[in-house]
Amino acid sequence: MSGNPLAVVEPWDLVADGYAEFGSAIMSPFSARALELAGLSAGSQVVDIAAGPGTLSLPAAEQVAQVHAIDFSEPMLQRLAEDARAAGLTNIETSVGDGQALPFDDDRFDAGFSMFGLMFFPDRTKGFAELFRVLRPGATAVVSSWAPVAESSLMRMMFGAFAAADPSIQEPQPNFLNLENPAVFAAEMRTAGFAGVTIQRHTTALTFADSDEMWDTMVRSSAPLLLMRRAVGEPVWAERAALMRAYLAANYRPNQPLSTTAFLGIGHKPVP
Ligand SMILES: C[S@@+](CC[C@H](N)C(=O)[O-])C[C@H]1O[C@@H](n2cnc3c(N)ncnc32)[C@H](O)[C@@H]1O
């Protein structure tokens, strides 16, 4: 088991509404890029593993025959279903379940995705193996994971704010043993059976009207910030939030572009 506090469902349940409303500006460009890379057609059957509120499923459903979205957080999938209804999309099926044990037959889908989801699984080997199993031969998979914090000015700004509130919090060093390392990422996909594996770097820039908008976006959509708040309790959180806001006010220039970088792992299931 991993000790990652984001490997369990509770923080995702609690952050689902804020993530759906405020997180999509940060996450959507990566799903858009993944959809381009997958080369879908109007008849495609797609699986979106750890789909969240539908960051990829909703735009995918406009391009393909059917999307199956699975996530272990029911509130996330409720948001997805509401937004699908509002958009008049009738070709998305949702399942509450674990991405490490998919409730689907073998060789079923024409494309499979896990955007910033499989990266949290305690057993990534199982996650990749399950993704591989449910794809038909010839199908494409795209999986995304964040690049090291040092490569994303948005994340560096946030860690600067965390450190201003609690000097014991340091910007994390790159972890060469997980998907932050493109060599590990590619090796894990190949071990699952994927062929033609490439790892592409994708960067997007975000701007906020001012530091308050940046703070509101992060605090309402970020599961790690929610965990920090719960860990320290409300009185300490109020002090820390004031320090973090002050840091952002001093360091974020209105409309300053900040970057986020992710790795997208692409591979296909070989035709025997
Ligand atoms: C950062 S969000 C990503 C959501 C969406 N794919 C996106 O790109 O915006 C991570 C999602 O992974 C889900 N998740 C994490 N571990 C999971 C697991 N073992 N099985 C299914 N879903 C999981 C969470 O509930 C959450 O919705």
The ligand as an ORCA input file, in Angstrom:
! r2SCAN-3c Opt
* xyz 0 1
  C      -6.930     14.739     -9.858
  S      -8.471     13.956    -10.089
  C      -8.500     13.716    -11.855
  C      -9.887     13.739    -12.436
  C      -9.960     13.827    -13.969
  N      -9.457     12.614    -14.578
  C      -9.213     15.039    -14.476
  O      -8.295     14.905    -15.300
  O      -9.568     16.161    -14.061
  C      -8.138     12.326     -9.517
  C      -9.356     11.406     -9.582
  O      -8.897     10.074     -9.366
  C      -9.889      9.393     -8.630
  N      -9.244      8.201     -8.069
  C      -8.127      8.154     -7.297
  N      -7.835      6.884     -6.991
  C      -8.766      6.097     -7.593
  C      -8.978      4.686     -7.657
  N      -8.184      3.818     -7.029
  N     -10.009      4.219     -8.397
  C     -10.851      5.079     -9.040
  N     -10.694      6.433     -8.996
  C      -9.667      6.929     -8.290
  C     -10.365     10.441     -7.635
  O     -11.618     10.138     -7.070
  C     -10.406     11.695     -8.521
  O     -11.673     11.858     -9.108
*
